[in-house]
């Protein structure tokens, strides 16, 4: 069963579990989009195939809040909201280290290597501008819980920008030089969604699960 966080005739917001792909990939593992379609089909006893629009993604290792469009009109308008950065995205992340500043804005130019599916910091000529802001929530055992507000949505952006400052995310198998085993410490905790029909803002949020590494800061989350 999927965890449905918000639903109406135009939107379906659910919690994506960590290590579940958003859509079908070469692994052939069950994906969130297929799960959501089955949920709609069974709940409303719909004949034939169910349509859901995928308008944004989360990396496979990352859990958290994601929204699907239930109509083509909603999909078009949500995609425009994503393109114009009107769909607000907030994340919790646990950094392996302590930032010099408790809050701030990070701006870099990132370049993605499609062959290796990795991104790196480069210069303005070769990369895309990537900006986020963050604030420290708590510091424990040499690790820092931050809340991140994405201004742009580049591939692996949060992971790369912090890792490039020697603050890799805990358990990040791709960008941490010495990762521990376990779920990556990155969770999409809140979406601010301009409703595609009413235009009113819908806020959908969820706290990280009560598992490692999130247990270290279990009393610090405020998304529910």
PyMOL commands that set and color helices and strands:
alter all, ss='L'
color gray80, all
select helices_A, chain A and resi 32-44+72-83+157-163+214-220
alter helices_A, ss='H'
color red, helices_A
select strands_A, chain A and resi 3-7+11-16+53-54+63-69+88-96+103-113+118-122+128-140+143-150+186-194+201-205
alter strands_A, ss='S'
color yellow, strands_A
deselect
rebuild
show_as cartoon
